[in-house]
Amino acid sequence: MLTLSCVQVADRVSVYTKSHEEDTQWVWSSNVGSHQYSIREDDDPANKMVRGTRVVLHLKVRPEPSTCRCPAL
């Protein structure tokens, strides 16, 4: 099983979540390695969900070289 840390491949993480009991959808965002984050109401129609949680890794343009020997996908 291949496991990668988001620190290796992403520079930002966003978590979208919406309860089936509420109309409001929320997004949590943070830059990888930062101790700061934001939580805000997500009113972008492009992100609209019926319910659930979606995790989005915003991939680095050029990942830093690492000692990880990952198999080709």
Secondary structure by P-SEA (a helix, b strand, c coil): cbbbbccccccbbbbbbbbccccbbbbbbbccccccbbbbbbccccccccbbbbbbbbccccccccccccccc
